[in-house]
Amino acid sequence: MACARCPFYVPKESTKGQLLAVKDGINRMLEQVDLTDDEREALEGDRDAVTALVERLADIPTPAGPTPKELGTESAFIPLTQLTDTISRERDS
């Protein structure tokens, strides 16, 4: 998670979708696993880093052009159906 903590880090296109899975995995571990205080603190720091990275990615254009914020999402990750619906509406206009 060290790279995700750097403010200039941008993941490769192939790994952006994995951020949601990582965040979900961290949340599951925090809820289901008995952790020491140090382990819990490390995981919470990782979760904060992933959340900050997702927020930074919200202004980076999708392959279709618009950014996640322009598409009206609160996350940097957009369901494929929402993206294809948006593209279809733009073509029909």
Secondary structure, DSSP 8 states (H G I E B T S, - for coil): -HHHHSTT----HHHHTHHHHHHHHHHHHHHHS---HHHHHHHHHHHHHHHHHHHHHTTS--TTS--TTTTT-SSS---HHHHHHHHHHHHH-
